[in-house]
Amino acid sequence: MIDTSENLIIIKGQIRTPEIESCQNYDGSYKIVFRNVPSAYTYKEENVLWLTDPDKPDPNNYQIISKGRALSNIKALSIFKAGSHNYWHICFQNGKEYDYREKDLEIIESCLGESRSKSIFEYLKKVADANELKADDGTKLLAKQYEKIHFIANNRAIAVYLNPQKYKMQTQTASTLIFPFGCNASQQKAVQAAFENQISVVQGPPGTGKTQTILNIIANILVRGKTVQVVSNNNSAIVNVLEKLSKYDMGFIVALLGSTANKEKFIETQEEEKQYPEDFESWHDTDADQPQFLNQIHHQTEELKSIFSKQERLAMARQEIQALKIEWQHYQQEFGTKEFTFQQRKSSSSADLLNLWNECQQFAEKEQSSSLRGIAAFIQRLKWLFFKFRSKAICKIPDKGFYKREMSLIIADFQILFYQTKYAELEVEIDTLEKELANKDAAEMARQMADTSMKYLKNQLFHTYGNNHDKPIFTLPDLKNNWREVQKEYPIILSTTFSSLSSLQRDAVYDYIIMDEASQVSVETGALALSCAKNAIIVGDTMQLPNVVTEENKETLNFIANACLIKPEYDCANMSFLQSVCKVIPNVPQTLLREHYRCHPRIINFCNQKFYGGDLVIMTRDKGEEDVICAIRT
Protein backbone atom coordinates (compact mmCIF):
# COMPACT_ATOMS: atom_id res chain seq x y z
CA MET A 1 0.00 0.00 0.00
CA ILE A 2 1.27 3.46 -0.92
CA ASP A 3 2.15 5.66 2.07
CA THR A 4 0.20 8.81 1.21
CA SER A 5 2.23 10.96 3.61
CA GLU A 6 5.44 10.09 1.70
CA ASN A 7 4.16 9.75 -1.87
CA LEU A 8 1.90 11.73 -4.16
CA ILE A 9 0.97 10.35 -7.57
CA ILE A 10 -0.64 12.43 -10.30
CA ILE A 11 -2.02 10.62 -13.36
CA LYS A 12 -2.96 12.71 -16.37
CA GLY A 13 -3.23 15.82 -14.19
CA GLN A 14 -5.38 14.18 -11.49
CA ILE A 15 -4.18 13.35 -7.94
CA ARG A 16 -4.89 9.59 -7.61
CA THR A 17 -2.73 8.61 -4.60
CA PRO A 18 -5.60 7.54 -2.28
CA GLU A 19 -6.83 5.05 -4.94
CA ILE A 20 -3.45 3.40 -5.55
CA GLU A 21 -2.31 0.14 -3.97
CA SER A 22 1.14 0.04 -5.63
CA CYS A 23 3.19 1.80 -8.29
CA GLN A 24 6.26 0.52 -10.15
CA ASN A 25 8.43 2.00 -12.90
CA TYR A 26 9.36 -0.35 -15.77
CA ASP A 27 11.53 0.86 -18.65
CA GLY A 28 9.87 4.22 -19.27
CA SER A 29 6.38 3.25 -18.14
CA TYR A 30 4.47 2.84 -14.88
CA LYS A 31 2.53 -0.21 -13.72
CA ILE A 32 -0.09 0.91 -11.23
CA VAL A 33 -2.40 -1.32 -9.21
CA PHE A 34 -5.50 0.40 -7.88
CA ARG A 35 -7.22 -0.70 -4.69
CA ASN A 36 -9.89 -3.34 -5.15
CA VAL A 37 -8.83 -3.79 -8.80
CA PRO A 38 -6.94 -7.08 -9.42
CA SER A 39 -5.15 -6.19 -12.66
CA ALA A 40 -2.40 -3.58 -13.13
CA TYR A 41 -2.67 -0.60 -15.47
CA THR A 42 0.24 0.59 -17.57
CA TYR A 43 0.82 4.33 -18.17
CA LYS A 44 3.38 6.12 -20.25
CA GLU A 45 5.99 7.89 -18.16
CA GLU A 46 4.90 11.35 -19.39
CA ASN A 47 1.38 10.73 -18.03
CA VAL A 48 2.51 10.03 -14.46
CA LEU A 49 4.10 12.37 -11.91
CA TRP A 50 5.33 10.50 -8.82
CA LEU A 51 6.47 12.87 -6.06
CA THR A 52 8.40 11.79 -2.95
CA ASP A 53 10.51 13.27 -0.12
CA PRO A 54 8.00 15.91 1.00
CA ASP A 55 8.65 18.71 3.46
CA LYS A 56 6.88 18.09 6.76
CA PRO A 57 6.37 21.40 8.58
CA ASP A 58 4.72 21.78 11.96
CA PRO A 59 0.96 22.16 11.31
CA ASN A 60 0.72 24.52 14.29
CA ASN A 61 2.59 27.09 12.19
CA TYR A 62 -0.01 27.18 9.43
CA GLN A 63 -3.56 28.35 8.94
CA ILE A 64 -5.05 26.76 5.83
CA ILE A 65 -8.25 27.87 4.13
CA SER A 66 -10.01 25.81 1.46
CA LYS A 67 -13.05 27.16 -0.41
CA GLY A 68 -13.47 29.90 2.18
CA ARG A 69 -13.41 27.49 5.14
CA ALA A 70 -10.54 27.28 7.62
CA LEU A 71 -9.27 23.73 8.02
CA SER A 72 -8.99 22.73 11.68
CA ASN A 73 -7.71 19.82 13.77
CA ILE A 74 -4.80 19.18 11.43
CA LYS A 75 -2.49 16.42 12.63
CA ALA A 76 0.27 16.43 9.98
CA LEU A 77 1.32 18.11 6.75
CA SER A 78 3.30 16.86 3.74
CA ILE A 79 4.27 19.36 1.05
CA PHE A 80 5.28 17.84 -2.31
CA LYS A 81 7.17 20.04 -4.77
CA ALA A 82 7.12 19.74 -8.55
CA GLY A 83 8.91 22.66 -10.16
CA SER A 84 6.83 25.76 -9.59
CA HIS A 85 3.84 23.73 -8.37
CA ASN A 86 3.28 22.49 -4.83
CA TYR A 87 0.82 19.93 -3.50
CA TRP A 88 -0.34 19.55 0.10
CA HIS A 89 -1.28 16.28 1.78
CA ILE A 90 -3.16 17.01 4.99
CA CYS A 91 -3.87 14.47 7.73
CA PHE A 92 -6.60 15.32 10.23
CA GLN A 93 -7.03 14.28 13.85
CA ASN A 94 -10.05 12.12 12.95
CA GLY A 95 -7.90 9.96 10.66
CA LYS A 96 -9.07 11.43 7.36
CA GLU A 97 -6.55 12.53 4.72
CA TYR A 98 -6.93 14.86 1.73
CA ASP A 99 -4.72 16.15 -1.08
CA TYR A 100 -4.83 19.73 -2.36
CA ARG A 101 -3.17 21.78 -5.04
CA GLU A 102 -1.47 24.72 -3.33
CA LYS A 103 -3.07 27.14 -5.80
CA ASP A 104 -6.49 26.08 -4.48
CA LEU A 105 -5.58 26.90 -0.88
CA GLU A 106 -5.10 30.11 1.05
CA ILE A 107 -2.09 29.41 3.24
CA ILE A 108 -1.12 31.69 6.10
CA GLU A 109 2.11 30.99 7.95
CA SER A 110 2.66 31.86 11.61
CA CYS A 111 5.54 34.18 12.41
CA LEU A 112 6.00 32.18 15.63
CA GLY A 113 7.43 29.34 13.58
CA GLU A 114 10.58 31.43 13.15
CA SER A 115 13.10 31.33 16.00
CA ARG A 116 13.76 35.05 16.59
CA SER A 117 10.07 35.95 16.58
CA LYS A 118 9.32 33.03 18.88
CA SER A 119 12.03 33.96 21.41
CA ILE A 120 10.96 37.61 21.61
CA PHE A 121 7.32 36.60 21.92
CA GLU A 122 8.22 34.22 24.77
CA TYR A 123 10.06 37.09 26.48
CA LEU A 124 6.99 39.31 26.17
CA LYS A 125 4.86 36.49 27.54
CA LYS A 126 7.08 36.25 30.63
CA VAL A 127 6.88 40.03 31.10
CA ALA A 128 3.09 39.85 30.79
CA ASP A 129 3.03 37.21 33.51
CA ALA A 130 4.88 39.65 35.78
CA ASN A 131 2.30 42.37 35.10
CA GLU A 132 -0.17 42.47 37.98
CA LEU A 133 -2.98 44.16 36.05
CA LYS A 134 -6.11 42.09 36.77
CA ALA A 135 -8.95 41.06 34.47
CA ASP A 136 -12.61 41.17 35.54
CA ASP A 137 -12.35 37.60 36.86
CA GLY A 138 -9.30 38.41 38.99
CA THR A 139 -6.76 36.68 36.74
CA LYS A 140 -3.74 38.45 35.26
CA LEU A 141 -5.15 40.33 32.27
CA LEU A 142 -2.16 40.33 29.92
CA ALA A 143 -0.85 36.88 30.87
CA LYS A 144 -4.28 35.41 30.25
CA GLN A 145 -4.34 36.80 26.71
CA TYR A 146 -0.75 35.80 25.90
CA GLU A 147 -1.36 32.22 27.04
CA LYS A 148 -4.13 31.80 24.48
CA ILE A 149 -1.92 32.79 21.53
CA HIS A 150 -0.30 29.90 19.66
CA PHE A 151 -0.56 31.20 16.11
CA ILE A 152 0.08 34.70 14.71
CA ALA A 153 -0.33 35.14 10.97
CA ASN A 154 2.78 36.54 9.34
CA ASN A 155 0.71 39.24 7.64
CA ARG A 156 -0.04 40.84 11.02
CA ALA A 157 1.76 44.02 12.03
CA ILE A 158 3.41 42.28 14.98
CA ALA A 159 5.37 40.01 12.60
CA VAL A 160 7.32 43.04 11.33
CA TYR A 161 7.90 44.19 14.90
CA LEU A 162 9.18 40.79 16.09
CA ASN A 163 11.57 40.34 13.16
CA PRO A 164 11.84 43.27 10.73
CA GLN A 165 14.75 41.57 8.93
CA LYS A 166 12.58 38.62 7.86
CA TYR A 167 9.16 40.22 7.60
CA LYS A 168 9.66 43.39 5.60
CA MET A 169 7.08 46.14 5.90
CA GLN A 170 4.56 45.99 3.09
CA THR A 171 4.23 49.19 1.07
CA GLN A 172 1.77 50.36 -1.55
CA THR A 173 0.68 53.50 -3.38
CA ALA A 174 -2.25 55.19 -1.68
CA SER A 175 -5.25 56.06 -3.84
CA THR A 176 -6.98 59.43 -3.48
CA LEU A 177 -7.28 60.40 0.18
CA ILE A 178 -10.09 62.36 1.77
CA PHE A 179 -9.91 64.80 4.68
CA PRO A 180 -13.46 65.35 6.00
CA PHE A 181 -12.21 66.61 9.36
CA GLY A 182 -9.88 69.24 7.89
CA CYS A 183 -6.11 69.04 7.73
CA ASN A 184 -2.78 70.78 7.38
CA ALA A 185 0.44 69.84 5.59
CA SER A 186 1.77 67.50 8.29
CA GLN A 187 -1.57 65.76 8.71
CA GLN A 188 -1.76 65.14 4.97
CA LYS A 189 1.66 63.47 5.12
CA ALA A 190 0.68 61.38 8.16
CA VAL A 191 -2.51 60.08 6.54
CA GLN A 192 -0.67 59.27 3.32
CA ALA A 193 2.03 57.37 5.24
CA ALA A 194 -0.66 55.35 7.04
CA PHE A 195 -1.98 54.00 3.73
CA GLU A 196 1.36 53.51 2.02
CA ASN A 197 3.07 51.55 4.81
CA GLN A 198 2.13 48.58 6.95
CA ILE A 199 3.38 50.40 10.06
CA SER A 200 3.72 54.16 10.45
CA VAL A 201 4.34 56.51 13.36
CA VAL A 202 2.70 59.89 14.01
CA GLN A 203 4.31 62.13 16.62
CA GLY A 204 3.56 65.59 17.93
CA PRO A 205 3.09 67.53 21.16
CA PRO A 206 -0.38 68.53 22.41
CA GLY A 207 -2.04 71.09 20.18
CA THR A 208 -0.81 69.70 16.85
CA GLY A 209 -3.98 67.82 15.86
CA LYS A 210 -3.26 64.15 16.62
CA THR A 211 -6.97 63.38 17.16
CA GLN A 212 -7.88 65.17 13.93
CA THR A 213 -5.30 63.03 12.13
CA ILE A 214 -6.75 59.86 13.66
CA LEU A 215 -10.25 60.85 12.49
CA ASN A 216 -9.05 61.40 8.92
CA ILE A 217 -7.28 58.03 8.93
CA ILE A 218 -10.50 56.39 10.15
CA ALA A 219 -12.46 58.13 7.37
CA ASN A 220 -10.16 56.69 4.71
CA ILE A 221 -10.38 53.24 6.28
CA LEU A 222 -14.18 53.43 6.07
CA VAL A 223 -14.35 54.44 2.40
CA ARG A 224 -12.05 51.51 1.59
CA GLY A 225 -14.49 49.13 3.29
CA LYS A 226 -11.93 48.14 5.93
CA THR A 227 -12.07 47.71 9.71
CA VAL A 228 -10.13 49.40 12.50
CA GLN A 229 -9.61 49.09 16.22
CA VAL A 230 -8.62 52.29 18.03
CA VAL A 231 -6.86 51.68 21.34
CA SER A 232 -5.25 53.71 24.09
CA ASN A 233 -4.25 53.21 27.70
CA ASN A 234 -6.35 56.28 28.42
CA ASN A 235 -10.13 55.77 28.36
CA SER A 236 -10.72 59.46 27.75
CA ALA A 237 -8.70 59.30 24.51
CA ILE A 238 -10.91 56.64 22.92
CA VAL A 239 -14.10 58.23 24.28
CA ASN A 240 -12.93 61.45 22.63
CA VAL A 241 -12.84 59.65 19.27
CA LEU A 242 -16.39 58.37 19.83
CA GLU A 243 -17.63 61.83 20.76
CA LYS A 244 -16.03 63.45 17.72
CA LEU A 245 -17.56 60.87 15.35
CA SER A 246 -20.94 61.13 17.09
CA LYS A 247 -20.84 64.90 16.53
CA TYR A 248 -21.03 64.10 12.80
CA ASP A 249 -23.79 61.47 13.37
CA MET A 250 -21.38 58.58 12.80
CA GLY A 251 -21.65 57.00 16.23
CA PHE A 252 -23.82 54.22 14.77
CA ILE A 253 -20.74 52.51 13.26
CA VAL A 254 -18.64 52.72 16.45
CA ALA A 255 -18.63 50.13 19.25
CA LEU A 256 -16.86 50.84 22.54
CA LEU A 257 -15.84 47.36 23.71
CA GLY A 258 -12.80 45.84 25.42
CA SER A 259 -13.73 45.27 29.05
CA THR A 260 -16.70 43.14 30.13
CA ALA A 261 -18.42 46.25 31.49
CA ASN A 262 -18.06 48.08 28.18
CA LYS A 263 -19.33 45.10 26.20
CA GLU A 264 -22.35 44.67 28.46
CA LYS A 265 -23.17 48.37 28.22
CA PHE A 266 -22.89 48.24 24.43
CA ILE A 267 -25.26 45.28 24.22
CA GLU A 268 -27.77 46.96 26.54
CA THR A 269 -27.76 50.36 24.81
CA GLN A 270 -27.19 49.48 21.13
CA GLU A 271 -30.88 49.47 20.20
CA GLU A 272 -31.36 52.95 21.65
CA GLU A 273 -28.02 54.59 20.82
CA LYS A 274 -26.83 52.93 17.61
CA GLN A 275 -29.74 53.43 15.22
CA TYR A 276 -29.12 54.80 11.76
CA PRO A 277 -29.39 58.61 11.45
CA GLU A 278 -32.93 59.93 10.97
CA ASP A 279 -31.81 61.95 7.95
CA PHE A 280 -29.87 59.05 6.45
CA GLU A 281 -31.48 59.57 3.04
CA SER A 282 -29.92 63.03 2.88
CA TRP A 283 -26.47 61.42 3.03
CA HIS A 284 -26.99 60.11 -0.49
CA ASP A 285 -25.33 62.49 -2.93
CA THR A 286 -25.61 61.69 -6.64
CA ASP A 287 -22.65 63.94 -7.43
CA ALA A 288 -20.51 61.91 -5.02
CA ASP A 289 -21.42 58.77 -6.99
CA GLN A 290 -19.59 60.09 -10.03
CA PRO A 291 -15.92 59.14 -10.63
CA GLN A 292 -14.94 62.78 -11.13
CA PHE A 293 -16.00 63.61 -7.58
CA LEU A 294 -12.86 61.94 -6.22
CA ASN A 295 -10.85 63.82 -8.83
CA GLN A 296 -12.30 67.03 -7.44
CA ILE A 297 -11.14 66.10 -3.94
CA HIS A 298 -7.69 65.24 -5.30
CA HIS A 299 -7.49 68.62 -7.07
CA GLN A 300 -8.55 70.46 -3.91
CA THR A 301 -5.99 68.56 -1.86
CA GLU A 302 -3.16 69.32 -4.29
CA GLU A 303 -4.11 73.01 -4.41
CA LEU A 304 -4.10 73.15 -0.62
CA LYS A 305 -0.61 71.65 -0.49
CA SER A 306 0.71 74.82 -2.13
CA ILE A 307 -1.29 76.97 0.31
CA PHE A 308 -0.07 74.96 3.30
CA SER A 309 3.52 75.35 2.11
CA LYS A 310 3.15 79.13 2.06
CA GLN A 311 1.37 79.18 5.43
CA GLU A 312 4.17 77.09 6.90
CA ARG A 313 6.84 79.36 5.47
CA LEU A 314 4.98 82.45 6.75
CA ALA A 315 4.81 81.01 10.26
CA MET A 316 8.50 80.10 10.13
CA ALA A 317 9.41 83.59 8.88
CA ARG A 318 7.49 85.13 11.77
CA GLN A 319 9.34 82.85 14.19
CA GLU A 320 12.66 83.80 12.62
CA ILE A 321 12.03 87.54 12.77
CA GLN A 322 10.93 87.29 16.40
CA ALA A 323 14.07 85.31 17.27
CA LEU A 324 16.18 87.81 15.32
CA LYS A 325 14.72 90.71 17.32
CA ILE A 326 15.65 89.01 20.58
CA GLU A 327 19.13 88.13 19.30
CA TRP A 328 19.67 91.74 18.19
CA GLN A 329 18.54 93.05 21.58
CA HIS A 330 21.05 90.78 23.33
CA TYR A 331 23.76 91.89 20.90
CA GLN A 332 23.07 95.56 21.64
CA GLN A 333 23.09 94.92 25.39
CA GLU A 334 26.50 93.23 25.17
CA PHE A 335 28.28 95.28 22.50
CA GLY A 336 26.23 98.46 22.16
CA THR A 337 25.51 100.10 18.80
CA LYS A 338 27.82 101.84 16.39
CA GLU A 339 27.68 103.75 13.14
CA PHE A 340 29.29 102.31 10.04
CA THR A 341 29.64 103.65 6.55
CA PHE A 342 29.23 100.72 4.17
CA GLN A 343 26.28 98.74 2.80
CA GLN A 344 25.83 95.45 1.01
CA ARG A 345 25.42 95.50 -2.74
CA LYS A 346 21.95 94.84 -4.17
CA SER A 347 22.93 91.41 -5.47
CA SER A 348 24.17 90.23 -2.05
CA SER A 349 22.10 88.67 0.73
CA SER A 350 22.16 88.06 4.46
CA ALA A 351 23.58 84.59 3.73
CA ASP A 352 26.59 86.25 2.04
CA LEU A 353 27.08 88.52 5.06
CA LEU A 354 26.80 85.59 7.45
CA ASN A 355 29.56 83.82 5.52
CA LEU A 356 31.78 86.92 5.77
CA TRP A 357 31.10 87.13 9.50
CA ASN A 358 32.04 83.46 9.99
CA GLU A 359 35.20 83.75 7.87
CA CYS A 360 36.30 86.82 9.83
CA GLN A 361 35.76 84.87 13.02
CA GLN A 362 37.99 82.09 11.71
CA PHE A 363 40.76 84.57 10.80
CA ALA A 364 40.52 86.06 14.30
CA GLU A 365 40.77 82.63 15.95
CA LYS A 366 43.89 81.74 13.94
CA GLU A 367 45.50 85.05 14.88
CA GLN A 368 44.94 84.28 18.56
CA SER A 369 45.86 80.61 18.49
CA SER A 370 49.31 80.72 16.89
CA SER A 371 51.82 82.76 14.95
CA LEU A 372 52.16 81.25 11.49
CA ARG A 373 55.54 80.90 9.76
CA GLY A 374 56.81 80.17 6.27
CA ILE A 375 54.43 78.59 3.77
CA ALA A 376 51.54 78.56 6.27
CA ALA A 377 51.83 82.31 6.80
CA PHE A 378 52.02 82.91 3.05
CA ILE A 379 48.88 80.82 2.46
CA GLN A 380 47.07 82.68 5.24
CA ARG A 381 47.95 86.05 3.63
CA LEU A 382 46.63 84.81 0.28
CA LYS A 383 43.38 83.74 1.93
CA TRP A 384 43.08 87.16 3.58
CA LEU A 385 43.61 88.94 0.22
CA PHE A 386 41.02 86.71 -1.41
CA PHE A 387 38.62 87.40 1.47
CA LYS A 388 39.04 91.18 1.05
CA PHE A 389 38.37 90.85 -2.67
CA ARG A 390 35.20 88.83 -2.09
CA SER A 391 33.94 91.08 0.70
CA LYS A 392 34.29 94.16 -1.57
CA ALA A 393 32.23 92.32 -4.19
CA ILE A 394 29.50 91.81 -1.58
CA CYS A 395 29.74 95.14 0.29
CA LYS A 396 30.47 98.75 -0.66
CA ILE A 397 33.57 99.45 1.44
CA PRO A 398 34.97 102.92 0.58
CA ASP A 399 37.50 103.25 3.40
CA LYS A 400 40.89 101.76 2.50
CA GLY A 401 41.74 101.56 6.19
CA PHE A 402 38.74 99.33 6.88
CA TYR A 403 40.80 96.13 6.97
CA LYS A 404 43.68 97.66 8.97
CA ARG A 405 41.56 97.84 12.12
CA GLU A 406 41.29 95.22 14.85
CA MET A 407 39.54 92.08 13.68
CA SER A 408 36.84 92.47 16.37
CA LEU A 409 35.76 95.79 14.82
CA ILE A 410 35.58 94.28 11.33
CA ILE A 411 33.51 91.39 12.67
CA ALA A 412 31.16 93.81 14.46
CA ASP A 413 30.48 95.67 11.20
CA PHE A 414 29.58 92.47 9.38
CA GLN A 415 27.40 91.37 12.31
CA ILE A 416 25.39 94.59 12.39
CA LEU A 417 24.93 94.61 8.63
CA PHE A 418 23.83 90.97 8.75
CA TYR A 419 21.13 91.68 11.36
CA GLN A 420 19.78 94.66 9.41
CA THR A 421 19.80 92.83 6.09
CA LYS A 422 18.23 89.65 7.46
CA TYR A 423 15.50 91.66 9.19
CA ALA A 424 14.71 93.52 5.97
CA GLU A 425 14.60 90.26 3.98
CA LEU A 426 12.19 88.68 6.44
CA GLU A 427 9.94 91.74 6.41
CA VAL A 428 9.73 91.59 2.61
CA GLU A 429 9.09 87.82 2.62
CA ILE A 430 6.37 88.10 5.28
CA ASP A 431 4.65 90.92 3.43
CA THR A 432 4.75 88.98 0.14
CA LEU A 433 3.37 85.77 1.69
CA GLU A 434 0.61 87.62 3.56
CA LYS A 435 -0.55 89.24 0.31
CA GLU A 436 -0.47 85.93 -1.59
CA LEU A 437 -2.44 84.13 1.11
CA ALA A 438 -4.93 86.99 1.42
CA ASN A 439 -5.75 86.59 -2.27
CA LYS A 440 -6.26 82.82 -1.93
CA ASP A 441 -8.61 82.71 1.12
CA ALA A 442 -6.93 79.58 2.45
CA ALA A 443 -9.50 79.04 5.21
CA GLU A 444 -12.36 78.89 2.70
CA MET A 445 -10.44 76.50 0.44
CA ALA A 446 -9.73 74.19 3.39
CA ARG A 447 -13.41 74.30 4.41
CA GLN A 448 -14.54 73.42 0.89
CA MET A 449 -12.14 70.49 0.72
CA ALA A 450 -13.37 69.19 4.10
CA ASP A 451 -17.02 69.59 3.03
CA THR A 452 -16.44 67.76 -0.25
CA SER A 453 -14.62 64.96 1.60
CA MET A 454 -17.43 64.69 4.16
CA LYS A 455 -20.03 64.39 1.38
CA TYR A 456 -18.03 61.57 -0.17
CA LEU A 457 -17.64 59.78 3.17
CA LYS A 458 -21.32 60.06 4.10
CA ASN A 459 -22.38 58.95 0.63
CA GLN A 460 -20.19 55.84 0.93
CA LEU A 461 -21.64 55.08 4.36
CA PHE A 462 -25.16 55.49 2.97
CA HIS A 463 -24.45 52.94 0.24
CA THR A 464 -23.10 50.52 2.85
CA TYR A 465 -25.80 50.88 5.51
CA GLY A 466 -28.71 52.87 4.07
CA ASN A 467 -30.63 50.08 2.35
CA ASN A 468 -33.79 50.49 4.43
CA HIS A 469 -33.15 47.54 6.72
CA ASP A 470 -33.38 47.59 10.49
CA LYS A 471 -30.20 47.93 12.48
CA PRO A 472 -29.03 44.43 13.54
CA ILE A 473 -29.16 43.85 17.29
CA PHE A 474 -26.36 41.69 18.65
CA THR A 475 -26.14 39.61 21.81
CA LEU A 476 -23.10 39.21 24.06
CA PRO A 477 -22.25 35.77 22.56
CA ASP A 478 -22.40 37.33 19.07
CA LEU A 479 -19.29 39.36 19.85
CA LYS A 480 -17.36 36.08 19.77
CA ASN A 481 -19.43 33.73 17.65
CA ASN A 482 -20.47 36.20 14.94
CA TRP A 483 -17.60 38.68 15.14
CA ARG A 484 -17.40 39.13 11.37
CA GLU A 485 -21.02 40.28 11.28
CA VAL A 486 -20.33 42.63 14.18
CA GLN A 487 -17.39 44.09 12.28
CA LYS A 488 -19.53 44.66 9.19
CA GLU A 489 -21.99 46.69 11.23
CA TYR A 490 -19.38 48.30 13.48
CA PRO A 491 -16.16 48.72 11.46
CA ILE A 492 -14.76 50.98 14.20
CA ILE A 493 -14.06 49.20 17.50
CA LEU A 494 -12.74 51.14 20.49
CA SER A 495 -10.91 49.53 23.40
CA THR A 496 -8.21 50.07 25.96
CA THR A 497 -4.85 48.72 24.82
CA PHE A 498 -4.91 46.09 27.59
CA SER A 499 -8.21 44.63 26.34
CA SER A 500 -7.60 44.86 22.59
CA LEU A 501 -7.90 41.10 22.11
CA SER A 502 -11.02 40.87 24.28
CA SER A 503 -13.34 43.09 22.24
CA LEU A 504 -14.37 40.31 19.85
CA GLN A 505 -13.41 36.67 19.37
CA ARG A 506 -9.74 36.01 20.19
CA ASP A 507 -8.88 35.24 16.56
CA ALA A 508 -10.69 38.30 15.18
CA VAL A 509 -8.51 40.33 12.84
CA TYR A 510 -8.72 44.02 11.96
CA ASP A 511 -7.38 45.63 8.83
CA TYR A 512 -5.91 48.47 10.92
CA ILE A 513 -5.11 49.29 14.50
CA ILE A 514 -4.56 52.88 15.65
CA MET A 515 -2.74 53.14 18.98
CA ASP A 516 -3.09 56.56 20.59
CA GLU A 517 -0.77 57.89 23.31
CA ALA A 518 1.65 55.05 22.57
CA SER A 519 4.40 56.74 24.61
CA GLN A 520 2.43 55.64 27.70
CA VAL A 521 1.92 52.05 26.51
CA SER A 522 4.24 49.32 27.78
CA VAL A 523 6.06 47.14 25.25
CA GLU A 524 4.27 43.90 26.11
CA THR A 525 0.86 45.62 25.97
CA GLY A 526 1.52 47.33 22.64
CA ALA A 527 2.88 44.19 21.00
CA LEU A 528 -0.22 42.27 22.07
CA ALA A 529 -2.44 44.86 20.37
CA LEU A 530 -0.44 44.59 17.13
CA SER A 531 -1.13 40.86 16.99
CA CYS A 532 -4.75 41.40 15.95
CA ALA A 533 -4.25 43.78 13.00
CA LYS A 534 -2.66 43.69 9.56
CA ASN A 535 -1.59 47.36 9.62
CA ALA A 536 -0.71 49.71 12.47
CA ILE A 537 -0.58 53.45 13.04
CA ILE A 538 1.30 54.30 16.23
CA VAL A 539 0.48 57.77 17.59
CA GLY A 540 2.24 59.54 20.45
CA ASP A 541 5.16 61.72 21.43
CA THR A 542 8.51 60.44 22.68
CA MET A 543 9.06 63.84 24.33
CA GLN A 544 6.09 63.23 26.66
CA LEU A 545 6.26 61.21 29.87
CA PRO A 546 6.63 57.46 29.18
CA ASN A 547 4.80 54.63 30.91
CA VAL A 548 5.66 54.38 34.60
CA VAL A 549 7.81 51.44 35.74
CA THR A 550 8.42 51.24 39.48
CA GLU A 551 11.86 50.33 40.82
CA GLU A 552 10.47 47.05 42.13
CA ASN A 553 8.99 46.15 38.73
CA LYS A 554 12.16 47.28 36.97
CA GLU A 555 14.21 44.81 38.99
CA THR A 556 11.88 41.98 37.96
CA LEU A 557 11.88 43.06 34.31
CA ASN A 558 15.68 43.35 34.23
CA PHE A 559 15.95 39.79 35.54
CA ILE A 560 13.64 38.52 32.79
CA ALA A 561 15.48 40.49 30.08
CA ASN A 562 18.86 39.13 31.19
CA ALA A 563 17.55 35.58 31.34
CA CYS A 564 16.09 35.87 27.83
CA LEU A 565 19.14 37.68 26.39
CA ILE A 566 16.80 40.32 25.04
CA LYS A 567 18.00 43.20 22.87
CA PRO A 568 17.77 46.72 24.36
CA GLU A 569 15.15 47.87 21.85
CA TYR A 570 12.64 45.35 23.26
CA ASP A 571 13.52 46.06 26.91
CA CYS A 572 10.21 46.49 28.74
CA ALA A 573 11.94 48.09 31.74
CA ASN A 574 13.37 51.02 29.80
CA MET A 575 11.23 51.47 26.69
CA SER A 576 7.73 52.64 25.97
CA PHE A 577 6.09 50.88 23.04
CA LEU A 578 6.48 53.99 20.89
CA GLN A 579 10.20 54.15 21.64
CA SER A 580 10.56 50.43 21.01
CA VAL A 581 8.89 50.56 17.59
CA CYS A 582 11.14 53.44 16.50
CA LYS A 583 14.25 51.53 17.65
CA VAL A 584 13.25 48.08 16.35
CA ILE A 585 12.20 49.43 12.93
CA PRO A 586 14.55 52.40 12.36
CA ASN A 587 13.18 52.95 8.85
CA VAL A 588 9.55 53.12 10.01
CA PRO A 589 7.92 56.16 8.38
CA GLN A 590 7.58 58.87 11.03
CA THR A 591 5.59 62.06 10.63
CA LEU A 592 5.99 64.91 13.09
CA LEU A 593 2.84 67.00 13.29
CA ARG A 594 4.66 70.31 13.13
CA GLU A 595 1.88 72.88 13.10
CA HIS A 596 1.00 73.99 16.63
CA TYR A 597 -2.25 75.90 17.25
CA ARG A 598 -2.69 76.07 21.02
CA CYS A 599 -0.03 77.92 23.07
CA HIS A 600 1.34 81.45 22.93
CA PRO A 601 4.27 81.55 20.46
CA ARG A 602 6.87 82.35 23.11
CA ILE A 603 5.70 79.50 25.35
CA ILE A 604 5.61 76.80 22.70
CA ASN A 605 8.80 78.09 21.08
CA PHE A 606 10.65 77.39 24.33
CA CYS A 607 9.50 73.74 24.07
CA ASN A 608 10.19 73.83 20.35
CA GLN A 609 13.84 74.81 20.81
CA LYS A 610 14.38 72.74 23.96
CA PHE A 611 12.79 69.44 22.89
CA TYR A 612 11.81 69.45 19.21
CA GLY A 613 14.94 70.85 17.56
CA GLY A 614 13.06 73.87 16.24
CA ASP A 615 10.95 71.67 13.94
CA LEU A 616 7.54 72.88 15.12
CA VAL A 617 5.70 75.50 13.09
CA ILE A 618 3.97 77.93 15.45
CA MET A 619 0.62 78.97 13.95
CA THR A 620 -0.48 81.24 16.83
CA ARG A 621 0.42 84.96 16.74
CA ASP A 622 2.45 87.00 19.23
CA LYS A 623 0.43 90.12 20.07
CA GLY A 624 3.15 91.69 22.18
CA GLU A 625 1.89 90.52 25.58
CA GLU A 626 4.30 91.02 28.47
CA ASP A 627 5.56 88.38 30.91
CA VAL A 628 4.29 85.49 28.79
CA ILE A 629 7.21 83.34 29.90
CA CYS A 630 9.92 84.00 32.44
CA ALA A 631 12.57 82.16 34.42
CA ILE A 632 12.22 82.08 38.20
CA ARG A 633 15.41 81.46 40.13
CA THR A 634 14.83 79.40 43.30
PyMOL commands that set and color helices and strands:
alter all, ss='L'
color gray80, all
select helices_A, chain A and resi 17-19+45-47+59-61+102-104+111-113+115-130+141-147+157-162+185-196+210-223+235-247+251-253+260-273+280-283+287-289+291-335+350-369+374-394+402-404+407-440+442-465+478-481+483-489+497-499+518-520+523-530+551-564+568-570+577-584+601-611
alter helices_A, ss='H'
color red, helices_A
select strands_A, chain A and resi 7-11+14-15+20-26+29-34+41-44+48-52+62-66+69-70+74-82+85-92+97-101+105-109+199-203+228-232+254-256+343-344+395-396+492-496+510-516+533-540+590-592+595-596+617-618
alter strands_A, ss='S'
color yellow, strands_A
deselect
rebuild
show_as cartoon
